[in-house]
Amino acid sequence: MASRFGGRFVGYLRAYGPGAAVAVLASLSLTACFGLGKRDDAKDAVLTGAFASELITPSSLARTSGAGTRMRLKILFPSSTAVDTLNPDDFHSARSSGLNRALGALDRPYNTVAIMALRRKVASLCDTEVGQGDHSNLFNLSGNVTVDLDGDPSTHGDIVSVGPALLFDETAPADPATAASLAAARRAWLTPYAPGSYEVQQLKATYDEVFAIAGDDREAKRAVCMAALLSPQFWIGNPDESDPAVRAAVEIGNRVPTMEELRQLHDKTLTLRAFVSRLQTEDGYHRSLHLWHEEWLGLRPFVN
């Protein structure tokens, strides 16, 4: 297994050059290296958390970092009512405590404790931000969103603009369940799934089942919220062409890719090297450089 990882890593370096070595390292996920996630059998497309946790050895490349996890959740749940749940300290390697230490741990474990910590956050967010009235961006298909990650508009690099979940030549599905499931799949898993894809249809089946029982759109969306954010695709990624770019954007770009960027990466009209070069011109990249010692080495801040 180690030799497969090494071969894939060397392949990335040969393809994208030594200048992108750090970005590629940050962008790698074990799903991309070992092919976990979507398999030949469509029934295996959505792995259970328990199955993935048994297969994936804890590693700093296994899942999104604490800061990256908080950033992605903050983009999905920007409301002021989510501030306590998304306290930055809970995702920090030095300042987190209790169960939350698994979220901010430098080795980024993907084990039972880490999944429990994420589940507690996700359950709270899906309840208050979706189940009690949708204040989230998770089901926002067409809107452009600007999110202040730390609540201070003057902070350099902390304002993130998020484009629509629809591609420029698409229209929203007429069926509310399909529209909600498509938005959740794309926003949570950062992949331009088609409305009829297996992944979207699995979320739609969850929506339809809960709606048939509860008769409430909010309860159906809350169930989809839980299913999307507790799937390995959220924390680990997807084993496809765009996964390294997603990891690079989250970990060193301090943002998420747009759906158009993801489509271009899938279509190979945008290369990883060109995408990383784009990230390096943006404010989020400079903020990541300023804070890299905290996230990768666990050091406390030493400059303002």
Secondary structure as UniProt FT lines:
FT   HELIX           2..16
FT   HELIX           18..20
FT   HELIX           21..27
FT   HELIX           30..34
FT   HELIX           42..44
FT   HELIX           49..55
FT   TURN            60..62
FT   HELIX           66..76
FT   HELIX           80..82
FT   TURN            83..86
FT   HELIX           88..91
FT   TURN            93..95
FT   HELIX           98..100
FT   HELIX           101..104
FT   TURN            106..107
FT   HELIX           112..126
FT   HELIX           127..131
FT   TURN            138..139
FT   STRAND          145..148
FT   TURN            153..154
FT   TURN            156..157
FT   STRAND          159..162
FT   TURN            168..169
FT   HELIX           176..189
FT   TURN            195..196
FT   HELIX           198..214
FT   HELIX           217..229
FT   HELIX           232..235
FT   TURN            241..242
FT   HELIX           243..252
FT   HELIX           259..267
FT   HELIX           272..279
FT   TURN            280..281
FT   HELIX           283..297
//
